[in-house]
Amino acid sequence: MLALERAGLAGRVRPALMPMPGRMVHDAAGKTAFLRYGQQDHEVIYALSREKLNRILVDAAAECPGIELRFSTRCLDVDVAAGSVALRNEHDGRDYHESFEVLLGADGAGSAVRAALVARDLVGAQELPLDHDYKELIIPAVPPAGGASAGQYAFEPRALHIWPRGGYMLIALPNTDGSFTATLFLSRDGDPGFGRCEAMRP
Ligand SMILES: Cc1cc2nc3c(=O)[nH]c(=O)nc-3n(C[C@H](O)[C@H](O)[C@H](O)COP(=O)(O)OP(=O)(O)OC[C@H]3O[C@@H](n4cnc5c(N)ncnc54)[C@H](O)[C@@H]3O)c2cc1C
């Protein structure tokens, strides 16, 4: 939130925030326990749709005169000594180079920029993949009764819901439209595991 405020974007993000004062733990017998995150009413965490946040950030970037956005453009390699980055247009498969003075690599956990630096011995890096993977699921709003237009939340919306089950777990966060976005964290090769179910492989 502090970073968004400093970027002047908190006002755009605020309407999309869902406050969660605590976590709701669901045990295997179906019993629930609500655990508050803080002691004061303002001590909450927020759920925010990743898609909405991404759109707000991309729109804000597009409004800056010095920024040109290029989608579907993959970084293939970086030659730091030559100040050149190799790119691929994923629409037409065309490869090309751009020169740079400063390059900010923000390409995530499997960063191609980092891989290029490692390949040239400019940095060292250790990558340790987790045994677990995840799959995003939607718990839809309960259809409205008696012709009302908006659906109801399937359970308490002011909480981060957790179904802890030892080696795996499900979590669910509320969206503004009555649905929840759930994430199933499950072993890749264990039992239960994603590897045992074709349809669920992430
Ligand atoms: C299931 C899950 C739940 C999470 N929940 C939370 C949470 O509740 N709160 C929280 O704060 N964090 C959460 N995180 C962590 C958070 O998502 C990451 O820390 C964050 O997204 C990392 O940001 P990033 O910009 O470094 O990379 P990313 O968000 O991964 O962005 C990297 C971008 O680079 C692009 N890219 C990748 N390779 C290339 C390439 N070769 N060329 C060009 N572009 C490329 C990708 O398409 C992507 O757009 C969660 C992560 C996961 C997996």
The ligand as an SDF file (V2000), in Angstrom:
LIG
                    3D

 53 58  0  0  0  0  0  0  0  0999 V2000
    0.1750  -18.9220   -5.6230 C   0  0  0  0  0  0  0  0  0  0  0  0
    0.8880  -17.6580   -5.2230 C   0  0  0  0  0  0  0  0  0  0  0  0
    0.2930  -16.8080   -4.3210 C   0  0  0  0  0  0  0  0  0  0  0  0
    0.9260  -15.6270   -3.9430 C   0  0  0  0  0  0  0  0  0  0  0  0
    0.2910  -14.8040   -3.0630 N   0  0  0  0  0  0  0  0  0  0  0  0
    0.8650  -13.6440   -2.7080 C   0  0  0  0  0  0  0  0  0  0  0  0
    0.2130  -12.7480   -1.8220 C   0  0  0  0  0  0  0  0  0  0  0  0
   -0.8760  -13.0360   -1.3310 O   0  0  0  0  0  0  0  0  0  0  0  0
    0.8140  -11.5850   -1.5160 N   0  0  0  0  0  0  0  0  0  0  0  0
    2.0300  -11.2540   -2.0330 C   0  0  0  0  0  0  0  0  0  0  0  0
    2.5260  -10.1720   -1.7350 O   0  0  0  0  0  0  0  0  0  0  0  0
    2.6890  -12.0920   -2.8810 N   0  0  0  0  0  0  0  0  0  0  0  0
    2.1400  -13.2560   -3.2170 C   0  0  0  0  0  0  0  0  0  0  0  0
    2.8000  -14.1090   -4.0600 N   0  0  0  0  0  0  0  0  0  0  0  0
    4.1340  -13.7400   -4.5130 C   0  0  0  0  0  0  0  0  0  0  0  0
    4.0770  -12.7420   -5.6600 C   0  0  0  0  0  0  0  0  0  0  0  0
    3.1950  -13.2080   -6.6700 O   0  0  0  0  0  0  0  0  0  0  0  0
    5.4810  -12.5790   -6.2490 C   0  0  0  0  0  0  0  0  0  0  0  0
    6.3760  -12.2700   -5.2050 O   0  0  0  0  0  0  0  0  0  0  0  0
    5.4990  -11.4520   -7.2650 C   0  0  0  0  0  0  0  0  0  0  0  0
    4.5570  -11.6740   -8.2990 O   0  0  0  0  0  0  0  0  0  0  0  0
    6.8920  -11.3300   -7.8840 C   0  0  0  0  0  0  0  0  0  0  0  0
    6.8560  -10.2100   -8.7390 O   0  0  0  0  0  0  0  0  0  0  0  0
    7.8540  -10.0600   -9.9380 P   0  0  0  0  0  0  0  0  0  0  0  0
    7.5020   -8.7690  -10.6120 O   0  0  0  0  0  0  0  0  0  0  0  0
    9.2520  -10.2670   -9.4590 O   0  0  0  0  0  0  0  0  0  0  0  0
    7.5630  -11.2900  -10.9140 O   0  0  0  0  0  0  0  0  0  0  0  0
    6.2170  -11.7320  -11.6400 P   0  0  0  0  0  0  0  0  0  0  0  0
    4.9930  -11.1880  -10.9680 O   0  0  0  0  0  0  0  0  0  0  0  0
    6.3370  -13.2150  -11.8310 O   0  0  0  0  0  0  0  0  0  0  0  0
    6.3290  -10.9830  -13.0430 O   0  0  0  0  0  0  0  0  0  0  0  0
    7.2760  -11.3810  -14.0050 C   0  0  0  0  0  0  0  0  0  0  0  0
    6.7910  -10.9090  -15.3530 C   0  0  0  0  0  0  0  0  0  0  0  0
    7.8300  -11.1280  -16.3160 O   0  0  0  0  0  0  0  0  0  0  0  0
    7.2730  -11.7840  -17.4410 C   0  0  0  0  0  0  0  0  0  0  0  0
    8.3590  -12.6330  -18.0270 N   0  0  0  0  0  0  0  0  0  0  0  0
    8.8500  -13.8060  -17.5790 C   0  0  0  0  0  0  0  0  0  0  0  0
    9.8470  -14.2430  -18.3690 N   0  0  0  0  0  0  0  0  0  0  0  0
    9.9810  -13.3060  -19.3510 C   0  0  0  0  0  0  0  0  0  0  0  0
   10.8610  -13.1920  -20.4750 C   0  0  0  0  0  0  0  0  0  0  0  0
   11.8010  -14.1050  -20.7770 N   0  0  0  0  0  0  0  0  0  0  0  0
   10.7220  -12.1040  -21.2810 N   0  0  0  0  0  0  0  0  0  0  0  0
    9.7840  -11.1530  -21.0130 C   0  0  0  0  0  0  0  0  0  0  0  0
    8.9340  -11.2070  -19.9500 N   0  0  0  0  0  0  0  0  0  0  0  0
    9.0440  -12.2770  -19.1320 C   0  0  0  0  0  0  0  0  0  0  0  0
    6.1130  -12.6150  -16.9190 C   0  0  0  0  0  0  0  0  0  0  0  0
    5.1770  -12.8610  -17.9680 O   0  0  0  0  0  0  0  0  0  0  0  0
    5.5470  -11.6580  -15.8670 C   0  0  0  0  0  0  0  0  0  0  0  0
    4.6680  -10.7250  -16.4360 O   0  0  0  0  0  0  0  0  0  0  0  0
    2.2000  -15.3060   -4.4610 C   0  0  0  0  0  0  0  0  0  0  0  0
    2.8010  -16.1620   -5.3900 C   0  0  0  0  0  0  0  0  0  0  0  0
    2.1500  -17.3260   -5.7670 C   0  0  0  0  0  0  0  0  0  0  0  0
    2.8140  -18.2230   -6.7820 C   0  0  0  0  0  0  0  0  0  0  0  0
  1  2  1  0
  2  3  1  0
  2 52  2  0
  3  4  2  0
  4  5  1  0
  4 50  1  0
  5  6  2  0
  6  7  1  0
  6 13  1  0
  7  8  2  0
  7  9  1  0
  9 10  1  0
 10 11  2  0
 10 12  1  0
 12 13  2  0
 13 14  1  0
 14 15  1  0
 14 50  1  0
 15 16  1  0
 16 17  1  0
 16 18  1  0
 18 19  1  0
 18 20  1  0
 20 21  1  0
 20 22  1  0
 22 23  1  0
 23 24  1  0
 24 25  2  0
 24 26  1  0
 24 27  1  0
 27 28  1  0
 28 29  2  0
 28 30  1  0
 28 31  1  0
 31 32  1  0
 32 33  1  0
 33 34  1  0
 33 48  1  0
 34 35  1  0
 35 36  1  0
 35 46  1  0
 36 37  1  0
 36 45  1  0
 37 38  2  0
 38 39  1  0
 39 40  1  0
 39 45  2  0
 40 41  1  0
 40 42  2  0
 42 43  1  0
 43 44  2  0
 44 45  1  0
 46 47  1  0
 46 48  1  0
 48 49  1  0
 50 51  2  0
 51 52  1  0
 52 53  1  0
M  END
$$$$
